[in-house]
Amino acid sequence: MALIELTDLSYDYPNTCGLDQLNLQLNAGEFICLMGPNGSGKSTLLRILSGLEPATQGTYTFDGQVITTDYLADPQDRQRLHQQIGLVFQNTDVQLFNTSVADEIAFGPRQLGLSEAEVAQRVTDCLALTHSSDLRDRVPYQLSGGEKKRVALASVLALNPRVLLLDEPLNGLTIAAQQQMLTLLQTLQAAGKTIIMASHNFKQVQAVAPRFVIFNADHQIQADLTATELTAQPDQQAELLTL
Ligand SMILES: Nc1ncnc2c1ncn2[C@@H]1O[C@H](COP(=O)(O)OP(=O)(O)OP(=O)(O)O)[C@@H](O)[C@H]1O
């Protein structure tokens, strides 16, 4: 059984279509890159997968549980989903609100009611994993864009989710920092996490992501290809390089 299953899933904003009739199955342990033009629906899909919004139509099933409006309205159910599937936002400023990096990373585990010893361990582990130990006592909003991305990822990892959703995690990073982020995501996948990232940076991700789900401007899935299948489609690759 797929970990994530979307059936005829659509999402409408008040005056715009966000997603149109998606059918998709994603398995536990996969590394998937969502691609497509600006406004095609990548961020909307990540928000729905993370449980921030219910679908307008169709079905989202996570690990056998249908994620309905009622499910998301129940605080305990909602928290259960958030613990399993964590979203690193495109704009990390909306995600970072504590006065120190250590408190930022501790926030989620404290909400879960973990002991202070466990919280401290998770903070130390997640700082190390994201190469951010030197940032421990810094003020999050004073960090550089790349540092903020690492801290936002560390704060999501601190909840030990099964699935990591990342919205344009390479944006604003130097080439070296982009490589470091991709290597880290590969390490997390090797440790058993499912990675789902939106990116328009095909050059950087093509050698890393094994599967590409590609949206068109009509908010539909245009193609769902393995990296090997994609190498056999030069037209599709050329299109991705223009994003
Ligand atoms: N809060 C909102 N209110 C109304 N329409 C929205 C809102 N957010 C997104 N949209 C619209 O929904 C569609 C999908 O947007 P979305 O942000 O999911 O695309 P995207 O593929 O992530 O784009 P980008 O690559 O620019 O981040 C677009 O037409 C967008 O204008």
The ligand as an SDF file (V2000), in Angstrom:
LIG
                    3D

 31 33  0  0  0  0  0  0  0  0999 V2000
   -3.4580   32.1670   -1.0390 N   0  0  0  0  0  0  0  0  0  0  0  0
   -3.8380   32.1010   -2.3170 C   0  0  0  0  0  0  0  0  0  0  0  0
   -4.9750   32.7010   -2.7270 N   0  0  0  0  0  0  0  0  0  0  0  0
   -5.3930   32.6340   -4.0050 C   0  0  0  0  0  0  0  0  0  0  0  0
   -4.7370   31.9680   -4.9690 N   0  0  0  0  0  0  0  0  0  0  0  0
   -3.5850   31.3510   -4.6220 C   0  0  0  0  0  0  0  0  0  0  0  0
   -3.0740   31.3860   -3.2900 C   0  0  0  0  0  0  0  0  0  0  0  0
   -1.9080   30.6780   -3.2540 N   0  0  0  0  0  0  0  0  0  0  0  0
   -1.7080   30.2210   -4.5050 C   0  0  0  0  0  0  0  0  0  0  0  0
   -2.7070   30.6200   -5.3270 N   0  0  0  0  0  0  0  0  0  0  0  0
   -2.8510   30.2940   -6.7600 C   0  0  0  0  0  0  0  0  0  0  0  0
   -2.9210   28.8770   -6.8950 O   0  0  0  0  0  0  0  0  0  0  0  0
   -2.1620   28.4310   -7.9960 C   0  0  0  0  0  0  0  0  0  0  0  0
   -1.0820   27.4470   -7.5330 C   0  0  0  0  0  0  0  0  0  0  0  0
   -0.1370   28.1700   -6.7550 O   0  0  0  0  0  0  0  0  0  0  0  0
    1.0930   27.4960   -6.0070 P   0  0  0  0  0  0  0  0  0  0  0  0
    1.6820   28.5160   -5.0820 O   0  0  0  0  0  0  0  0  0  0  0  0
    0.6650   26.2030   -5.4240 O   0  0  0  0  0  0  0  0  0  0  0  0
    2.0870   27.2190   -7.2340 O   0  0  0  0  0  0  0  0  0  0  0  0
    3.6280   26.8030   -7.2510 P   0  0  0  0  0  0  0  0  0  0  0  0
    3.7580   25.7650   -8.3090 O   0  0  0  0  0  0  0  0  0  0  0  0
    4.0850   26.4470   -5.8850 O   0  0  0  0  0  0  0  0  0  0  0  0
    4.3140   28.1470   -7.7360 O   0  0  0  0  0  0  0  0  0  0  0  0
    5.8020   28.7430   -7.4730 P   0  0  0  0  0  0  0  0  0  0  0  0
    6.7400   27.9030   -8.2980 O   0  0  0  0  0  0  0  0  0  0  0  0
    5.6780   30.1340   -8.0070 O   0  0  0  0  0  0  0  0  0  0  0  0
    6.0610   28.6850   -5.9950 O   0  0  0  0  0  0  0  0  0  0  0  0
   -1.6130   29.6920   -8.6760 C   0  0  0  0  0  0  0  0  0  0  0  0
   -2.4880   30.0390   -9.7200 O   0  0  0  0  0  0  0  0  0  0  0  0
   -1.6460   30.7180   -7.5580 C   0  0  0  0  0  0  0  0  0  0  0  0
   -1.8060   32.0210   -8.0870 O   0  0  0  0  0  0  0  0  0  0  0  0
  1  2  1  0
  2  3  1  0
  2  7  2  0
  3  4  2  0
  4  5  1  0
  5  6  2  0
  6  7  1  0
  6 10  1  0
  7  8  1  0
  8  9  2  0
  9 10  1  0
 10 11  1  0
 11 12  1  0
 11 30  1  0
 12 13  1  0
 13 14  1  0
 13 28  1  0
 14 15  1  0
 15 16  1  0
 16 17  2  0
 16 18  1  0
 16 19  1  0
 19 20  1  0
 20 21  2  0
 20 22  1  0
 20 23  1  0
 23 24  1  0
 24 25  2  0
 24 26  1  0
 24 27  1  0
 28 29  1  0
 28 30  1  0
 30 31  1  0
M  END
$$$$
